[in-house]
Amino acid sequence: MASNAAEGTRGPGDDRTAVRPAATVMLIRDVPDGLEVFVLRRVPAMEFAPGMTVFPGGAVDPVDRGELEWIGPDPDWWSTHLGAPAPAAAALVVAAVRELFEETGVLLASAPGTDLVGGLTEQSRLDILDRRSGLPTELAAAGLRLRADLLRPWANWITPPGRTRRYDTFFFAAALPDGQQAEMLTTEADLGQWRRPQALFAERDAGITALMPPTVAMLNDLAEFGSVSAVMAAQRVVTPVRVRPGDFPDVDAAEGRTTR
């Protein structure tokens, strides 16, 4: 069943803050002792989740709703697996790929008939970032197709009432494509790095790294897998998690800051 928030509306008991659909990508790679995930630390000046260590992602933008051809499961498949109407599910897939490209330079796209992933220029990334163009437009101009088959649906968390901004966030998993490198390319973060989930938990316990409840839940999931292939083969049932402010007393309801 589709969550109300996936359509940008409010469910029973929600406050009057608009809920925006968003997409986040857990970008993972294999290392000798398990796997790592790429994370960004948001700058302290951000209104939402300042100082938090998060995965690349952001809100669905109008440009994500444009027509485009992609390789992989069709919007109806994504609708079923995300629990959102097909147009909304398609926009979430595009937003996931766009946000990952904007913030890290990693592009999940390729020319038809080849497995070589990537191909857009840095100027294209900047044009997309500044909304002078959209991802569908840039991919079409370069003869590329979005690789929806490189994403896996993972989870759906909805920001609780009481925040100045609220998001209906869908989490996806993706493996770092061969030949590509992830970098911190967004001004919304001051640090980008590959980290093992267990290392992030140790830093959190030492007071070095701040993590929001959804991020903790996703890292717990990843920590159970020994390889990227195991993550990508996992069969997930995405069910909306409607968090209440009182569910996590160590998180301040006004700003999302860890108060421990």
N, C-alpha and C positions, 0 to 999 in steps of 0.2 A: 504494500500500500504506500502511496506517495505521502510524504510528510507535508503538512501545510506550509512549513517554512521553505520547502523547495520551490514553491510558487511565489515566495516573497510575501506571504500573508502571515497571520498570527493564529496560533492554536489556542484552545481554552486555557485560561490562566496566564497567558503571556501579557507583558506590559505593552505600552504603545510604541516602543522602539521598533522600527522596521527591521525585519530579518532579511539579510541579503544572502543569496546562494553564493557559495565559494568552493574553490577546488584547491586541494593541497596534494603535493606529490612526495612520497617517500622514495627518494632516489637512492638506490642501494648498489653496492659492489662487493665482490668477494675479497677477503683477505685471508692470510694463512690460518688464522685462528677463528674464523667465522665470517661475519659480514659487517660492513660499515654503512652508515646512512649519512647523507649530506644535510647539514643543518646550518641555519643562519641565526645570528643573535640580533634581535631588533634593537634599533637605537633607542636611547632613553627618552627621546623627544616624541616618540610615536604615541598617538592618542590611544590606540588599542594595543594591548599586550606589550608595553614598553619594557625593554631589557630582557624579554623572554627569548629563549632558544626554541626555534620553530623549524618546520620544514618549508621549503619553497611553496608559495601559493598566494592566492588572493581572491577577491570577489569576481564573479562573472561580470563581464563588460558587454555592452551592446554589440561590440564588434565580434564577440564570440558566437553570436546567433546567426551569422551569415551562412549562406550555402557553401558547402565545399565537399569534395569527394575525399574519402579516406580509405585506408587499408585496415581491415579488421572488422570486428562485430558491428552490425548496423545499429542505428539509434534505438530500434525496438529492443534489441538485446540489452543495450545499456539501460533502457527504461526498466526492463524486468530486474536487472541486477542492482540498480541504484534505487529503485522504488520511487521513480520520478517520471512524469510524462516524457515522451520521446523527445520533444523539442528542448525541454529543460535538461534532459540527460545529455543530449548532443552538445548543448552549450557548456555543460560542465566538463565534458571531455576536451573540448577546444580550449576552455579556460585553463585546464590543468596543463596542457601542452604549452600554451602561450605563457603562463606564469613561470613555468620551469625555464623556458627559453629566455624570458626577460631577466630573470633573477640569477641564472647560473650559466647561460649560454648553451645549455644542453638542448638539442632539438630532436624531438621524436617525429621525424618525417624522412621520407626517401622518395626517389624517383621510382615510378612503376617498373617492376621487373628486376629490381636490385635490392639487396639487403643492406647496402651502404647507407647508414643513417646520418642525416645532417644535410647541409648544403646552403643555408641562408647566410648572408653576409652580416657583419657587425652593423652596417648601415641599416639593413632591414630590421635588425633587432632594435635599434634606436628609434626607427620610424614607428615600429609597433609599440614600443614603450611610451613614446610621446603621443600616440594615437594619431599620427599623421597617416597611418595605414593600419590594416588589420592583418592578423595571421592568415586568414583564408586568402586575402588578396596577395600577400607576399609568397605564399606557397604556390598559388596558381601561376604567378609570374615567373617563378623559378622552375616550373614543371615538377613540383614536388607534391606528394600527398601525405597528409597527417597519418601517423602510424598508431591508430587506436588499438591495434593488436599488441602494442608494447606496454599498455597500461593494464593494471588489474584493479577492479573495484575492491575497496578494503573496509571502509567504515563511514559513518555519518554521525557527526556530533553537532548539536545546536547550542549556541551561546545562551546561557540562562538569562532571565530577566534581570534588570538592574544595571546592565552595562550601557555605556553611551553608544556603543556599536554592537550589533548582534549579527551573527553569521550562521547560516545553515551549511556547514562545511562537510564536503565529501572528500574522503582520503583515498588516494590511489597509490599503488606501488608500481615502480618502474626500475628496470636495471639500467645502469650506466651503459650506453651503447659503446661498442668498440670504436676506438679512435677519437672519442670525445672526452673532454675534461670539464669538470664542474668548477666554476669560480664564483666568488661573491661579486655580482655585478649590479646589485641594487643599492640605492642610497638609503633604503629603509633599514639596512643592517650595517653593523660595523665589524662583523666577523663571520666568515663562512669557512666551514671545515668538515672533513670526514671524521666521524666518531663512531665507535662501537656503542651500542645501547648501554652496555654495562658500564662503560667509562662515563657516560653522561649521568647515569644514576649515582655513581661515586662522586662526581662533581656536584650534583644536586645535594647529596647528603653532607658534603663539605661546605655548602653554602657558596659555591663558586658559580654554579649554573642554575638558572631559574627555568622551570618547566611548568607549563599549564597541564591540567588534568588530561585533556585529549592527547597531548604529546606523550605524556607518561603512559597512557594506555596503548598508544601505537608502538612505543619503544618496547613495552612489555611483550607485545605481539611479536615484534621482530626478534627479540632476544630468545624466543623459543625455536627459531629456525637456525640451522647451521650453514645455510648457503642461500645464494640468490635464487638458484633454481627451485629450491624448496618453497621459498616465498611465492615465486611466480606460479608455482603449481598448486598452491593452496586454493581451496574452494571456499569462498567467503559468502556469508549471507549478511547483506548490509541492512541493518535495522536502525532507524533514527534513535539516537540517545538524547533525550531531552533533560539536560542537566538543570537542577534546581540550585539556587544560590547556597542553600544550606548543606548541599551534598559534599562540598569541599570547603570546610571551615578555614583552611589555611590559605585560601585565595580571597583577596579583598574583592567584594562584589562591584565596587565602583571602577576600579582600574585594571583588575586582573593581575595584580602584583602578588607575588608570594610574600606572605607576612610572617613566615616562620623565622 
